[in-house]
Amino acid sequence: MDNSSLMMWSVLFSAIGTGYFIYGKKQKAVVPLLSGLALFVFPYFMPNVILLLIVGALLMAAPFYIKI
């Protein structure tokens, strides 16, 4: 996969992260808030698409499995 795939997935995960962040802030929920922050920061540090997809999926699932 090329650089355009990496960019497309980065934008998608950042958009989802923005939604998690807004939800966490309004509901005063720590896990969605931090997960949202991580979703729009982590794509900058991912070297390839496969790793980006794995980490993104884990961060998106975190609020459903971690209850604080």
N, C-alpha and C positions, 0 to 999 in steps of 0.2 A: 504494500500500500504506500501511497505517496504522501507528500506533505499536505495536499489538499484534504485528504481524509483525516489527518491529524487535526487540522484546523476546524473542519466541520464538527467532529466529535467534541472538540474543546468548546466550541460555541454552544453546542447542545447541552453539555454538562454544566456550563456556566449559567445557562438560562434556567435549568432545573435547580441549580444551587441558589439562584436568586429567589426562586419561589420558596424553597425550603427556608432560606434566611428570613424572608418576610413573614412566613407562617410562624417560625420560631420566635421572632421578635414580638409579633402581635399576641401570641399565646403564652409568652414568657416560658417557652420550652427550650431547655439548654441543648438537647441532642439535635433537634432539627436546625437550630441556629448554628451550631458548630459544624454540623454536616454541610449546611449550605455554604458556610465560609470555606470549608475545605473543597467543596465542589467547584467553586469558582477561582480557587488558587492553585490546586494541584495540577491542572493541565500544563502549566508553565514548566513543570519539572519532569514531565513524562517524555522519555526518549522515543517511544514507538507506540503504535496504535493499539496493539494487543494489551500492553501494560495499562494504557489509558482506559481501555474498556473494562478491564478487570477491577482496577481501583475505583473507577466511576460507579460500577455496579455495586461494589461493596459499600461505598459511601451513600449511595441512594437507598440501599436496604437497611442501613444502620438505624434510622429512626423507627423502623418497624420492629426491630429486634431488641434494641436497647431502650429500656424504660427507666428513666430517673425521675 
